[in-house]
Amino acid sequence: MATRSSRKTPGSPPTSWRLQDAKVRLSEVVRHAQTSGPQRVTLHGQDAAVIVSAADFDRIQKPVSGLDLVTALAESPLQDVSFDREPFKAPVRDVPL
């Protein structure tokens, strides 16, 4: 019988699989990744890979744009905090051209 390496609580879905078990039960591992979150696969007792849902992967791989930063700042709970911006004058050095 296939064994799963770890469980969060008794009766909860597994989150870690030995490689030999993951190969035999790949469909189950993928279903758990879609419904319960990332599934770790171990090789010789060490983490070797993580299986995530396609939606999680796409979210992680999405390139960050300037618009994302503007949106994040606009939604910040600190957007109403005011602060004084003091100009900083750096010394200028002469450079021969």
N, C-alpha and C positions, 0 to 999 in steps of 0.2 A: 504494500500500500504506500502511496506517495505521502510524504510528510512535508509540512510547511514549516519554515523556520521560526516564524514569530507571529504572534497575534497581539492586537492592542488589548483586548479583553476577551475572556472566554466567550465563544460563540460569535465573535466578530470576524469579518473576512480577513484572510491573511494579508500581510503587507510585504512579506519576504518569502522567496522561494529558492530552493536549491536548484541549480541549473538542470540537473537530470529530471527533476519534477516539473520544472517550467517547460521543458521540451515536450514531455508527455502530455501536459495539461495546458498547452499554450492558449487554447480558446478560453479556458477558465481564467487564466492570468489576464488576458486582454479584457475580458468582461469585468473583472475586478478593477482594472485600471480605469475603465470607463465609469464605473459606478462608485468606487471607493477611494480612488486616488492612485498615485504612483505605486508601482509594485517593484520592489528590489529583487534582483536575481543575484545569488551568491555563487561563487566558484571557489572551492576549497575553503569555505568558511569566510571568505572576504567578499565585500560588495563588488560586483563585476559590471552590472548594468541596471538601469531603471527603465521600466516600461511605463509610459504615460499615454493618456488618451490623445487622440489627434487634436482635439480642441485645446488641451493644455499645451501641447507642443506648438501649435500655431500661435497661441497667446505668448509663449515664451520667445518664439523666433521672430515675432513681429518687430520690424525695425522701429526705433523710437524717432519721432520727428519733432520739429520745433512746435508744431501744433499740439502734440502730446504734452509738452512742457507748459505751454500756455494754458491748456485745459487743466492740468494738475494744479498750477498756481491759482487759477480762477476758482477752483473748487476747494482750496485750502481753507481750513478753519481759521487760519491766521491772516487771511486777506485784509482784514480791517485794522490790523496792527500798523500803527504809523511809526516811522523811524526817521531820524535825521541823517541825511547823506552828506558827509563832509568831503569836500574835494581833497584829493591827494596830489601833491605836487612832487614829482620825482625830479631829482637833479638831472640836468642835461649835460652830456659830455660832448666835447668837440671831436669830430671825426674827420680826418683829412680825406678829401675826395680826390 
